[in-house]
């Protein structure tokens, strides 16, 4: 029995799919823009539907869309012929995926959509197919060579999936769906940790070690021992942040043999402390602390740097397993 070169087979499959994606890239036209605009304007549901492998692709595309701000769900074309057509209303947008566009199970759905004037977006490779002719918006994908003796749905499903990803990411850009929105949709897992912001971890309100800038060093020493953060945030009478006073500053001032009962911290604190905006990623805050060799950062909202709304400590970030 001869030994097959599986590496060669794998590379052939990948090469077929690369060539197919290159064809897809060239085929994208104004119809793609129309599809994005139609989906954005939809005031009801986005429904993706397919048969067999195309249904699996529809499910994945639907999942991606939902995760980036365009709620949708997938229906099996087979189930639609047995009651699930009731899930589709007149204000919905229906995206049908079929490589040939002639699959028998699609006919009932196409007729239902056309009869009820439901916007139909067809993802199909054949212009003379039922799906292409019946679609309001036609996304024509290239005819490609399948891997596996040219009969196994492989290259075609890769093309379908890639076009679906392109739709999802285009919608994401249109809606200005950013990292913070993504984090809200993905509260668990390692990805969520990477997307945690300073606001998620910072100390707020009574936990912030505020003191007046005119506090004497002796009182500051008592407060810093009580708060156990190693820092104090100094403010003026207008509650504007004017500096940061650390346990290291206390040690250095005591060594100067000054009267700590009469000396105010404003003369020895670090003025204009390093601050970050509340939406800064925690991993970015950690990088700043590492570069500046400090353990705490003041947190502000928008452009108001003089108003400290929180304090993020090195331990807050490390305790969240962010590194």
VENRA-V329769 format. One record per pair of residues at least 24 apart in sequence whose C-alpha atoms are under 6 Angstrom apart, sorted by sequence separation. I is the first residue (numbers start at 1). GAP is how many residues later the second one is. If there is no record, write none. Layout:
i/gap
I/GAP
I/GAP
This chain:
i/gap
209/24
210/24
212/24
245/24
275/24
277/24
47/25
49/25
95/25
99/25
244/25
46/26
47/26
48/26
49/26
50/26
51/26
93/26
94/26
95/26
96/26
97/26
98/26
99/26
100/26
243/26
244/26
47/27
49/27
50/27
78/27
95/27
102/27
243/27
49/28
77/28
90/28
101/28
102/28
243/28
101/29
242/29
243/29
244/29
101/30
243/30
218/42
217/43
218/43
216/45
46/46
48/46
50/46
216/46
44/47
45/47
46/47
47/47
48/47
49/47
50/47
216/47
217/47
44/48
48/48
216/48
217/48
215/49
216/49
214/50
213/53
241/65
240/66
241/66
240/67
199/79
198/80
197/82
198/82
197/83
198/83
197/84
198/84
196/85
197/85
196/86
61/103
65/103
57/104
68/104
204/106
203/107
202/108
203/108
202/109
202/110
24/118
20/124
13/134
17/138
